[in-house]
Amino acid sequence: MKHIITAALTAAAVLVATPASADLALAKKSNCMACHGVDKKLVGPAYKDVAKKYAGDKNAEARMFDRVKKGTGATGGEVWKMGSPMPPNAAVKDDDVKKLVKWILDGAK
């Protein structure tokens, strides 16, 4: 019985952890983590800071999609208090960009 409960809890933990892990893996695969950290500023801002910046913005997903695909130089060259404008990420599939944007706006959990 003890083994069954342990197995069930382990399976539940995997199911709960999989979406976030998948999105983090997608961010790594797409080379996003070379410049961004989840909760730590690197060259670019931390994803948790990005989520705070866009909190309550009803157009956040569309704006972020454009920023990721075209880079920030295409949106006026805004620099986040440090670092340089983000380069375009045109090679990342649109569906992947949408997943990444939702994950970032959800606080990269």
Order of alpha helices (4+ residues) and beta strands (2+ residues): alpha-alpha-alpha-alpha
